Amino acid sequence: CLGYFGHMWELYAMWAWFLVFFSDALAQSRTTAAFATFGVIAIGGLGCWGGGALGDRWGRTATTALAMAISGLCALTIGLLIDGPTWLVLVVGLVWGISVVADSAQFSTMVTELADQAYVGTALALQLAIGFTLTVATIWLIPELVNTVGWRWAFAFLAPGPALGVIAMLRLRNSPEAATIAGGRR
């Protein structure tokens, strides 16, 4: 669940504010920013497919840790690229769009694999409820941070979520319970 909470800390705030970031911070037209944002969010479909394939092949904890490490790195660096070429910001945004959701389905799957089967529905509902509640905080937080520290650092405040997720997934990977995940592929 901690991995999922870290994932949700980042995901919806990134989706909600990328359009504003791309248009305001990079002085792009709303049309250009809208197409860029569409690409950043839509490419997540490849991330979901790739995350599922890698989760089954490499193991769910390894896949989620890798995806969160990449997405957290993107959150830390994208604002620093404001003065760089627009195409580079878009490339980092696309990588972020892929990696920010590559882990998503893995968390629900791990709950179904690890929870007492009599309580899987309750466990999933609780996980989702807390995760979506966290998104309220970060969606609200980003514009406050933009007013305080600017776009250069605002998205960086999302990075602790994936960092927590990486730690949680690596700890889970080393636990005895992890042997039941993905047929033993931790």
Phi, psi and omega in degrees: 000324180297324175299315179296319180296320176296321177299313182289331176305324185266315195304298188289330175293321178296312179298318185292326189249000182296320179301313181294316177303309185295322181280315183284308186290328184255006179053045177260153177294157179299326180294312178299315180295323180294317177295319178298315180295319176303314180298317182296320180282316184295325181294345175301335175302320176295323178296319179296315180296313180295320178298319178295315180297315180291324179299320178287330183270309184271331188119148186288321182292321178294317181295314181293321178298317179295314181299316180290327177296317179293314182294321177297321177296320177297317178299321180290326190258336188299322179293331179290346182268007183308320182274359180272184180294142181302322182298326180291319177299318179295319178298314178297321176299319178293319176298318178297317179299323177289311188284331185292338179244357182298337182264348192305304183293337181295326182293314178297319179298317179296323176298317180293332180277331187259331185285153170304126187301337177287343185237018182301314180299317178295317180297316178295317180298317179294316179301311181295317181299313179292317180300313180290331175295321177299327182296330179300317181297313185284328175296322176288324187292321187304308180296330175296318178292322178301318179293333183268310186242355179083171181295335181304326185241350187301310181292337179299334179288352174276340185299329177300332177299303177298327178298315175300318180297318178299313179300315181298318181290323178291325175293317178298319181303326182269003180270155178298329180296335183296343179296341179270357181274131174051044179063029179098352176273095186296000000 
